[in-house]
Structures are given as structure tokens and as C-alpha cells.
Amino acid sequence: MKWLITGGCGFIGRNLIRHLRKEDEQHSIRVLDNLSVGTRADLERVAPSYEELSLARDEIEESLEDGGVQLIEGDVLDANGVQKAATGIDVIVHLAANTGVAPSVDDPRHDCETNVIGTLNMLEAARHQGVSRFVFASSGAPIGECDPPIHEEMAPHPKSPYGASKLAGEGYCSAYYGSFDIETVALRFGNVYGPLSSHKSSVVAKFIRRARDGKALEIYGDGHQTRDYIFTEDLVRAIRLAATTPGVEGELFQIATNSETSVNELVDALVPVLREAGLEDVEVTNTEPRVGDVRRNYSDTSKAQSMLGWEAQVDLTEGLRHTVEDLVPSAEFERQEMV
Ligand SMILES: NC(=O)c1ccc[n+]([C@@H]2O[C@H](COP(=O)([O-])OP(=O)(O)OC[C@H]3O[C@@H](n4cnc5c(N)ncnc54)[C@H](O)[C@@H]3O)[C@@H](O)[C@H]2O)c1
């Protein structure tokens, strides 16, 4: 299969590339990334012999060989460029985005352009280049404050520009299926953690970085706020299934673990793992609660289970071990190879 992964130099994109290359050496992967966050060196970690391709090159379609990985430095806002990038592609996984609530509050226009117009451009590329599947990375943010578990039938009330722009992306996916038969599948990811996340500001990556640097883990407020933490390997399996499972065109899925974990419980699981990794004296402090933080959040994943045949399998401690091992170079665990 020929894959176009936008934002493929980032955290989730590189985990997906690693997974696909392990699964089948024949997968051909083209990455479109503007390198605003991910870098060439980042991509090299998962695809050491990737080839860089220029959008100025004419014969883009034939250039993607079986088993090859290509990088195109380009922006999803370049409507012509993305058409070229999508030539000869079977599946687009659209990950490139403004990825956070805080930057969307700082600059809602930039968030809207990247997440709404960028998604529209990629859907147009799928339409005109005959791409059969389009997998869209959404999040829980479209729903806003609610009584969990979040599920697909809940009415969305986004509280941030990021939630609004992801909701618009979900809407365009549904519309491109309805109007043009593009096989779109939108996935709402939970709080993703795992290897290759050292640049992320999410709580797991931040705690591990702080522990590694000898700093205290700071819990905002009382630590009873809950989230649904999903390990990368589970997440990329869901993306993989969304890319090929028949009968899920035009659908939206919650992709998380179906379980609620408080920040205090996360710390209770993480500190022993850090200790195993040689970080003995990890300090934990409580600071002021963060304004606007959602109190409780987790997802009902029964729709993904019944229609995609998918459910999360990696438990929190195991996932944290893999993450610490990747983010703390000195960590040495006695454990089995990951399946
Ligand atoms: N990480 C999570 O916990 C999480 C949760 C829910 C949803 N998501 C969604 O998953 C997707 C991937 O997130 P991630 O954590 O891998 O983020 P990331 O920041 O690590 O990766 C995003 C990549 O997209 C690239 N990019 C950004 N703007 C671009 C543009 N205009 N054109 C081309 N490339 C561009 C960046 O350079 C980066 O390499 C995003 O759509 C995000 O909103 C992530």
C-alpha cells in the first residue's frame, strides 16, 4: 500500500511509520511535513534511509518505490503542492495540525487555517487524486465539558478554538464522504503517550522529562482530574485498521482505553517505573489548578470495538516503561521485547 502521512515527522506520525515498516517491508510511505515541529533527524530515527523529494519534481507518482520512505518538505496550506504530494497514493493519514489548545487560544486564526483549510486541502487532494481512504486525526476537544464517558453520539460543545477546528475537520470528513464518496474515517484520540514524544507538552512526556532533569513533578490542583491515556502502539493499530477496514466509511470513532486515570494514579504508576529506570528520588508537588482544565475525561470505545474490531491492549505500567526507556537514555529495564 502507498501511504501519504501528513505531519509524519511528528510524534504520532513517526510511531505510525515505525509500525508500518515493522508490519510489512513493502509499505511505501510518503511524508508531507513543513518541519515546523518534526525534523529530518526525527524522521531518520524511524526511517534511516529515507529519500527527500521536491515538489518541483515532475514524475512524483512513479517515484515511490515499494518499501521506500520519502519526505516532502511542504505545507498542508499549499493547495497545489498537496495535490502533487497525493499522486499515486492509496491512503492519506492526515496528522499535520496545530496540535494544542493553548496555541489555538493564542492564535485562533492560525489554528483555523492549519486545521480547517489544511484539512480541506487534503480532502481535495484525496478527491482529485483518486485516493481511496482518508484517516483524520481528531481529538476529544470537539466535545468540550461533559459527563464522561465521551462517545460518538454526544452533541459537541467545543470550549477552545482547537476543539472547534477539529470539529470542523470531522464535519468536512463527513461531508466529503456524503458528497464525493471519499472513504473518510475520523478518529478522536485520547491522551496519547509513548516513545518519540520528547518534544510534547502532554503530562506523561513532561513528567518523564522533569524526572530525568532532576526536577519535581508538578501536579496542577489536587490531582483528582482524570484523563484517558492511550499508548502509541495501540493508537497506531487503530489508525492501521481505520485505513483498511471495510464498512467504516464516513464514520467517527473514539480511540482511547475506556478507563479513567487520575493524575495522582498516573504518578503512582510512573514513580516506580522511574525508580526501576534508576531515577530514585523523584519529588512530587502540587501547584495551583490550571484555569479551564476539564475535571473528568475518558472515552467509551465500544463503537471502535464493534466496527473496527479494535481495543486498547497495553496497560499503563507497560506503556510507561516503554516511554521511559525511550525518553531516558540511561534507563535499563529487565523486560521482554515489545510485541
Ligand atoms: N498527541 C496527542 O496526544 C494527540 C491527541 C489528540 C489528537 N492529536 C492529533 O494527532 C495529530 C498528530 O499529533 P502529534 O502529537 O503527532 O503532533 P506533533 O506536533 O508531534 O506532529 C505534528 C507534525 O505536523 C507538522 N506540521 C504542523 N503544521 C503543519 C503544516 N501546516 N503543514 C505540514 N506539516 C505540518 C509538524 O512539523 C509536526 O511534525 C494532530 O492532528 C493532533 O491534533 C494528538
The ligand as an SDF file (V2000), in Angstrom:
LIG
                    3D

 44 48  0  0  0  0  0  0  0  0999 V2000
   -0.5490   13.6950   20.8300 N   0  0  0  0  0  0  0  0  0  0  0  0
   -1.7860   13.6120   21.3040 C   0  0  0  0  0  0  0  0  0  0  0  0
   -1.9910   13.2830   22.4910 O   0  0  0  0  0  0  0  0  0  0  0  0
   -2.9780   13.8970   20.4060 C   0  0  0  0  0  0  0  0  0  0  0  0
   -4.2670   13.7910   20.9610 C   0  0  0  0  0  0  0  0  0  0  0  0
   -5.3600   14.0430   20.1450 C   0  0  0  0  0  0  0  0  0  0  0  0
   -5.1760   14.3770   18.8090 C   0  0  0  0  0  0  0  0  0  0  0  0
   -3.9060   14.5000   18.3070 N   0  0  0  0  0  0  0  0  0  0  0  0
   -3.7510   14.8780   16.9020 C   0  0  0  0  0  0  0  0  0  0  0  0
   -2.8460   13.9750   16.2770 O   0  0  0  0  0  0  0  0  0  0  0  0
   -2.1110   14.6520   15.2570 C   0  0  0  0  0  0  0  0  0  0  0  0
   -0.6250   14.4200   15.4220 C   0  0  0  0  0  0  0  0  0  0  0  0
   -0.2240   14.9310   16.6850 O   0  0  0  0  0  0  0  0  0  0  0  0
    1.2700   14.7600   17.2390 P   0  0  0  0  0  0  0  0  0  0  0  0
    1.1400   14.6140   18.7020 O   0  0  0  0  0  0  0  0  0  0  0  0
    1.9970   13.7450   16.4540 O   0  0  0  0  0  0  0  0  0  0  0  0
    1.8500   16.2110   16.9440 O   0  0  0  0  0  0  0  0  0  0  0  0
    3.3440   16.6730   16.5450 P   0  0  0  0  0  0  0  0  0  0  0  0
    3.3820   18.1490   16.7770 O   0  0  0  0  0  0  0  0  0  0  0  0
    4.3560   15.8310   17.1980 O   0  0  0  0  0  0  0  0  0  0  0  0
    3.3900   16.3940   14.9790 O   0  0  0  0  0  0  0  0  0  0  0  0
    2.7190   17.2080   14.0490 C   0  0  0  0  0  0  0  0  0  0  0  0
    3.5990   17.3150   12.8080 C   0  0  0  0  0  0  0  0  0  0  0  0
    2.8900   18.1280   11.8350 O   0  0  0  0  0  0  0  0  0  0  0  0
    3.7970   19.0350   11.2210 C   0  0  0  0  0  0  0  0  0  0  0  0
    3.0150   20.2120   10.7910 N   0  0  0  0  0  0  0  0  0  0  0  0
    2.4300   21.1450   11.5690 C   0  0  0  0  0  0  0  0  0  0  0  0
    1.8080   22.0590   10.8050 N   0  0  0  0  0  0  0  0  0  0  0  0
    1.9710   21.6670    9.5080 C   0  0  0  0  0  0  0  0  0  0  0  0
    1.5540   22.1970    8.2560 C   0  0  0  0  0  0  0  0  0  0  0  0
    0.8460   23.3310    8.1920 N   0  0  0  0  0  0  0  0  0  0  0  0
    1.8940   21.5290    7.1240 N   0  0  0  0  0  0  0  0  0  0  0  0
    2.6360   20.3880    7.1820 C   0  0  0  0  0  0  0  0  0  0  0  0
    3.0720   19.8580    8.3480 N   0  0  0  0  0  0  0  0  0  0  0  0
    2.7460   20.4840    9.4930 C   0  0  0  0  0  0  0  0  0  0  0  0
    4.8180   19.3490   12.3190 C   0  0  0  0  0  0  0  0  0  0  0  0
    6.0600   19.7660   11.7740 O   0  0  0  0  0  0  0  0  0  0  0  0
    4.9240   18.0130   13.0590 C   0  0  0  0  0  0  0  0  0  0  0  0
    5.9970   17.2230   12.5400 O   0  0  0  0  0  0  0  0  0  0  0  0
   -2.5580   16.1030   15.3090 C   0  0  0  0  0  0  0  0  0  0  0  0
   -3.5550   16.3200   14.3390 O   0  0  0  0  0  0  0  0  0  0  0  0
   -3.1390   16.2460   16.7080 C   0  0  0  0  0  0  0  0  0  0  0  0
   -4.0860   17.2920   16.7770 O   0  0  0  0  0  0  0  0  0  0  0  0
   -2.8120   14.2610   19.0820 C   0  0  0  0  0  0  0  0  0  0  0  0
  1  2  1  0
  2  3  2  0
  2  4  1  0
  4  5  1  0
  4 44  2  0
  5  6  2  0
  6  7  1  0
  7  8  2  0
  8  9  1  0
  8 44  1  0
  9 10  1  0
  9 42  1  0
 10 11  1  0
 11 12  1  0
 11 40  1  0
 12 13  1  0
 13 14  1  0
 14 15  2  0
 14 16  1  0
 14 17  1  0
 17 18  1  0
 18 19  2  0
 18 20  1  0
 18 21  1  0
 21 22  1  0
 22 23  1  0
 23 24  1  0
 23 38  1  0
 24 25  1  0
 25 26  1  0
 25 36  1  0
 26 27  1  0
 26 35  1  0
 27 28  2  0
 28 29  1  0
 29 30  1  0
 29 35  2  0
 30 31  1  0
 30 32  2  0
 32 33  1  0
 33 34  2  0
 34 35  1  0
 36 37  1  0
 36 38  1  0
 38 39  1  0
 40 41  1  0
 40 42  1  0
 42 43  1  0
M  CHG  2   8   1  16  -1
M  END
$$$$
